[in-house]
Amino acid sequence: MPTVNLNKTEFEDLVGKKLPLEELKDRISMLGTDLEKIEGNEIEVEIFPNRPDMLSEQGFARAFSSFIGVKGGLRKYNVRKSNYEVKIEKSVKGIRPETACAVVKNLKLDDDKIKSIIQIQEKLHVSYGRNRKKVAIGIYPLEKIKFPIRYLAEDPKRIEFKPLEMTTVLNGKEILEKHPVGRDYKHLLEKEDKFPIFRDANESILSMPPIINSDDVGKVSADTKEVFVECSGFDYETLSKCLNFIVTALNDIGGEIYEVKVDGKESPDLTPEEMKFDLGYCNKILGLELKENEVKGLLEKMGYDYVKGKVLIPAYRADILHQIDLVEDIAIAYGYENFKEEIPNVSTVAKESERRKLNRKISEVLMGLGLLECNSFSLSNEDNLNKKMQITTKLMKVESPVNQDYNTLRDRILPNLMEILSENKRYEYPHNLFEIGKIFEGVKDKDSLGVVITGNFTELKQVLDVLFRSLNLEYMVEETEHRSFISGRCGRISAKGKDLGVIGELSPDVLENWGLEIAFSGLELDIERLFDIIRT
């Protein structure tokens, strides 16, 4: 989880109240964050992944100020009209097709505020932006830019500018090889024929997202009074939320937010979201008997407004997806220390289920063989599950996904392991991974085992031999054809006449789709059927 370093003096100014040290420590810990330390003028806090809006002094102070009752309720942010425009060209559609933008004016920056801006940008890149894969953020001094701005893609050899903190002009390919940041993030662009860029009306290149800004027009200093902010990536709603984190933080230090029309859309959108609230549901979950006016006060402590059974949610909150998220915030505002401990009337004796014992045994065997256990999301996307694996299966999609990267229920675990491999190429090989987790056949879920190792079919079959010997079960592997695997090096796994899964060496096309340059073998095993065989 990301940690943020806060300037205590700046933080207290933003909060609007100075607390005694011990009370400050206690309240920070009770806000739903993990206080690491307070030393001198520095506060170090660990922020949970569900609260990216708190990854800055301004965002954290905003939440804390409401929590201690200084500035409660919904913060209102005014977006001023303007003629600023960003045009998205067709050339960028297949690469990083979306951007959300804003302008913030009347800033009074100093070294501490610039450090704070850099910190929120870096922390959002790593956490919310998934190391810039999902979101890349650019902040530029407005006085050096002329609108309208174009977001487009060009041949990397034609893209020439001086990247941030360098003295020489490089082209797009050279930036990936010679600039330190380019080398760190080259895997995000190196397979593309064209690279995305922002160009202004003077034809100056502002940046090459998600890699680096221009040193000429993309460097904010203490003299900067007005900035252009952009978030680029794949899903507009995700980018819009990220933009809201940044512009509200800049507004909290005195800036004024101006809209930018992005292909006709008004950006940013800071309109609060409405959600119906069921008081009975809340009391049932928390075991309390709160009245409506009490709930209203607790919600205001967490930065919401409550009007006639509806909660107004700030535009910078990305974590409120269901009523249960509101209930959690009410519990935080009520104070976990204020809940009374009660012994339930039901007396039971718990024991581990036989299914879980099997999962644990498989896990222990594979870890004993030196494999690393992973735990990935049950949601994925059709590109990862089908296209990159060279197959076509019918998938169950989420009706209203928050993020297009996670809009489909996975029907196998192997693609998730391949994604982990592709994102960790910079680490030393071999990479031998496994995961036991839920997959879905339609809406029905079941347990499955995915394994991937650096090596060939024979090496992976040796792993399978050890696993089945430990289960005291005979099995067979019969040659089969599967488009994810090399022909002649793929087999169907079965035991007691029941089909259990597939094993094989991954095909060169699949490896290329995932950007992998060495051989891997993988298998997928149906643990549900395996358990039935062992039980009978």
N, C-alpha and C positions, 0 to 999 in steps of 0.2 A: 504494500500500500504506500502511496506517495506521502512524503512528509513535507511540510511547508515551514519556513523560517519567517517569523513575524517580528517586525520592529515594535517593541513593546510601547514605546512612546507614540508612534504613529497609530498603532492599534487602539490605544486608549483614547486618542483624539477622535478616531472614527467611531468608536463605541459611544462616546459622549459621557463616560463615567469611569473613574479610577477606583478599582476594588482593592482591598487589602490582599496581600500576596496569597495567603492561604485560601481565602474565599475565591480569588481568581483561579487558582489551581483546581479547586473543587468544582466550580461552575463550568470550566472548560471540559473537565472530564465527564460531567453530566450532560453535556450537549450532544453526546453521541459521537464524540471524537476521542482520540487517545493522546493525552498530553505526555510528551516525551520528557521535556524539561523546561524550566525557566531559569536562565542564567543571565544576570546583569540586565541588559536591554534586549535580550533575545528570547523569544518564545518558540519552541519547536513542537509542532503538533502533527500527529499522523491522521490523515483524512481518509475516511472509508471511501471505497470506489463509487458508492451511490451518491456522493455529494461533491461533484466536480465544481459546483458553484462556490465552494469554500476553499478553493486552491489559491487564494490570494488574500492579502491583508484586508482588502475591501470586502470581499465576499464573506470571509470568516467573521469580520467585525460586524457586518450587517446581521448575520445570523445570531451572533452572541448578544448584540445590543437588544434584539427582540426577546431573546431568551431570558435576559435579566430584567426585562420590563422597562428599558429606557426608551426605545423606539419600536413599539410593537405594531402589529398589523401589516397590511400589504403596502410595500413601498411602490410608489407610483413614479414611472419614468416617462418623460416626455420626449417624443421623437419629432424633431422639427422637419418641415418640408424643405426640399431642395431640388435642384436640377441636375444633380450628379447622376451619372449613368454608367453602368458596366454592361457590355454586350458579350454574350457567350457565343462563340463561333462554332460551326459544325465540326471543325477539325478536332476539337477536344472531347467530343461526345464519347468516344470509345476508350478514353484514357482516364481522365479524372473529370467527369462531365459537369459538375455543379460547383457553384460558389455562392456564398452569402456575404454581403458587404455592408459597411457603414462608414460614416465620417464622424469624428469627435473633435470638437473645437474648444477653444478657451481653456486649454490645459496649462497648468503651471507646474512643470516638471523640475525635479532635482534628482540628484544621484540616487537617493533612497526610493523615489517613486519609479525611476527607470528600472532599478533592480527589481521592484515589485512587479512591474509589467513584464520584464523578462522571465521572472519566476512563474507567473501564471501561464505564460506562453509555453514554457518548457514543460511544466507539470501537465498541462492539458495535452500537449503533444504525446507525452509518454502514456498517460492514463486514458483519458477520454478519446484521444486520437489514435490509440493503439500504435504508438511509435510512428506516428505520421501516416500510417497506412489508411486509416479511416478519415482523419482530418489533418490538414496542414494549415497553419496560421501565419499570416503575414501582416506586419504593422509598418506603415511608411509615413514619413513626414509629408504632409499635404502640400506644403509650399514648393516642393520639388516635382510635383505631379500635375499634369494637365488632363482634365476630363474631356471627352469620354474615354474610358479604359476598355480595352479588349482583352478577353480571356480566350486564348487560342492555343493551338499546338503547331509546332514547326519542326522541321528537320534539325536535329541537335547540332549539326555542323554549321547551320545558319544562325543558331542562337549564340550570340557573342556579347558578353558583358563582364564587368569586374565584380566577382562575387564578394560578399561581405568579408571584411578583414583580409583582403588580398590586394596587391598593388598591380597585378597584371590582368589583362583581359583574357578570358578563356571561353571556349565554345562549350556546348552542353555536354558532349562526351568527355572533354577534358576536366570539367568540373567534377564528374563522377569519379575520375581517376586521381586527380591532384588535390582537390579540396578535402580537408578532414571530414567535414560534414557530408560531402558528396560520397566519400568512401563508405561512411557509416550507413547511408540510406540509398546507395546505388541500386540495391535489389528491388526498390520500388519502381524504378524506371528503366533499368538496363534492357529489358525485353521489348520495350516499346520502340516503334519506328520513328515516332514523333514525341517530343517532350512538351508539356504544358508550360505556358508563360503568361504573364500579364504585361501588356504594352499600353502605354498611355498615348495621348493624342500627339505627342512629340516623337513617337516611335521609340521612346526609351523603354528598356526592359526593366520592370519593377522587381521581378523575381522569377524563379523557375521552381514552382511548387512540385513536390513537397520537400525540395532540397534546400534552397538558399535564396536570400534576398540579394539585390544589387547593392554594392557598397556606395554607389553614387546617389541613388534615389530611395534606398531602403534602409537607412540607418537613422534611428531616432536618437536625439541628443537633448541636453538640458535646454537648448534654445528652441526646441520644437514646441509649437503651441497648438497645432492642429494635425490630426493623423487620419489616414485612410486605413481601415481594417478589413481584411478579407479572410474567409475560411473556405478552403477548397477541398473537394473530395468527391464522394459518390452519392450521398443521400442528402437532399436539401434540408429535411427536417433536422437531421443530426447537425448539419453545419449551422443552421439557424440557431439552435440551442447553444452551440459553442460560441457563436458570435454574441449571444445574449450575455454569457458569462463575462465576456471581455468588456463590452460596452457599458454594462451596468457597473462594473468595477471602475472604469474610467469616469463614469458619471459621479460615482461616490467620492472621487477626489476633485470634483469641481468641473468636469468636462460637460459639454452640451452635445447631445446625440443628434445627428442629422441623417435622414434617410438617403439611401442610394437605390435607384431603380435597377434591378438586375433582370434583364430580359423582360421588363415590364412589371416584375414583382416588386413590391415595396419591402425593403429590407433596411433595418431589422424589424421584426414584429415583436413588440413587448406587451401585447395584449394578454391579460391574465386569462387562464383557462378555468372554466367552470366544471365542478364535479358534484353530483348529488351525494348527500351525506345521510346515512342511516344511524341515528343515535342509538337505537336498540342494538344494532350490530356492534357498534363500538363498545357499549357497556357489556355485552355478552363476551366479547373477546378479552376485555380487560378485567372483567369481574368486578366492575364498579357500578355505581348508580349516579352517574353524572347528569346534571340538568343541562338544558340547552344553553343557558347563559354561561355555565361553567365551561362547556365545550368551546363556546365562542372565545372566552378568555384564553384558554389553553392553545387554541389555534392561532390566536394573535401573537402569543409568545413565540410561535414558530414561524411567524412572517406571513400568515394567511389572513384573509378576511372571511367572515361567515355571515351570510344573509339568507334567512328563510329557507333553511335546509340545504343550501348550496355553499360550497367552499370555493373561494377564488384563489387560484394557485398562481404564484409568481411565474413570469415567463422564463426566469433563469433556473427553475427547478426542473431537472430532467428525470428525476427519480420517482415521480408520483404517477403511477400507472393504474392503481386500484385503491379502493377505500382502505384496504389494509395498510397502505403506506401512510395515509392520514392518521389511522389509529396508532401506528408506531410513533409518529410525531407527537400525538396527544399524550402517549405514555411518557415520552421524554420530557414534555412540558410539565406533566403531572409530577414527575420525579420518581424514578425507579426505587429510590430509597424510601418513598412514602407508601409503597404497596405493602400490605400486611401479609406476613407468612402464614399460610394455612395448610394443614394436613388434610389431604382429600379423604373422603369417607370410604372410597373404594380401596381395598387392599389386594394387591396383586404381586405375583412373583414373575419377574421377567427372565427370559432365556433367549439365546440366539437361535434364530430359525435355521432349519436345515439348509435352506437355499443360501443364506448368508454364510454358513459354514463352508459350503462349496466355493463360493466366491472368494472367501478369505484364504482357503487352501490353495486355489489357483494362483492368487496374488502372491502368496508366500513362496510357492514353487518358482514362479517367474522371477521374483526378486532374488531368490537364491541363485538363479542362473545369471544374475547381473543385469537384468532388464530394469528399466526405470518406469515406475507407474505414473500415468498421466490421468488427468481428470478434465475433460473438455465439455463444451456446451452441447446440450441435446438439440439445439437449434443450429442450422447451418444454412446453406443456400444451394440452389440447383446447379450453379456453376461448379462448386466444389464436389457435390455428391455425384453428379452425372458427367458433365462436360470434361472436367479434368481427369476423371477416371475412365473416360472413353466408353461409357455405357449409357443406356437410356432406360430408366425405370420410372414408374408412376410414383410421384411424391406428394405428400400431404403438406400444403402450404398454410401459413398463418394468415387469417383474414385481414387483420389490421396490424402489420408488423411495425414496431418502433424503428427498426433498422433493417435495411434491405440485405445486409450481410447475414442476418439471422431471421430469415422469413420462412424456413422450411424445416419440418421435423426430419431428423436424420433417420435413414433406414439402414445405415451401416456405421461402424466406428472407424474403419480404415481411412476414409477421407479426412477425418479429423486429425489422425496421427500424421498423415501426409502433410497437412497444413502446418502442424507443429514442426516437422522436419524442414519444411521450406522456409520457416521463419527463424530457424536456428542454424543456418548453414555456416555461420561464422565461428561456431564452436567446434572443438576438436572431435573427430570421429574416432570410434564408431558410435552411432546413435541407435540404441536398442530400446524400444519403447513398447508399452502395452497399456491398454485401458479396459476395464470392466465397467460397462455403463448401460444406460437405457437406449434402445433403438425403438422405432415405431413401424408397425405394419398398419397403415391407416392411422386410426387414433389409438389402437391398442399398443401398449408398450411391453417390452420384454428385455431381459438381460442378454448382453452379447459381449464377447471378448474380441478385441482387436490387437494384433501384434505386428510390429514392423521392426526389422533388423537390418543393419548394414551387412550384406552378404548374399549368398546364393540360396537356392531351393534346399540343398542338402543341409546347410547349416540351420535353416529354420525348421526343417523336419526333425532334426535332432532335438530341438527345443520341444516340439510336439511329442516326440517319443518319451522324453522325460516327464512331461505333463501327464500323459495317459498312464504311464507306469505308476506314477504317484497316486493315481485314482484307481489303480488295479483294474484297468479296463482295456480290452483289446480294441483296436480301431484299424481302418483301412484308408488308403489314399488311392483313388482311381483317377487315371488321366482324364482331363476334361479341357474344354476350351472356354476361355473367359477373356473378354477384350481388355481387362485391366492388367492381364498377365501375359508373359511370353508363351507362345504356343509350344507345347511339348514340355513346358516347365510349370505346369499348373495341374492341380489335382483336387478332386472332390473328397472331403473328409466324411467318413461315416462310421457308425458303430451300431451293432445289433440290428443292422439293416435300415437304420435311420440316418438320413442326411443331416450332417451337423455344420457344414460350412465349406470354405474353400481356402487353399493354400497355393502360393506360387511366387515366382520372381516377377516383379513389376515391370511392365513393358517400357521400352525406351521412350515411347510417346507419352506415357503417363508421367515418367520421371521428368521429361522436358516440360510438360504442362505445369509441373510444380517447381520448375527451376532447379532440379536436382541433377548433379553431374556424376554421381557414382551409383552403383547398383544397390538396390534394396529388395528385400522379399517381405511379403506380408501374408497374414491370414486373418480370417474372420470366423468365429466359432459361436454357434447358438448355444448359450449356457442353459436356456430354458429346456431345450430338448435333451441336453446332456444330463441335467438333473433328473428328468423323467426316466432316462435309461438307468442311471445309478440307483434311483429309488425303487424301480421295479426289478 
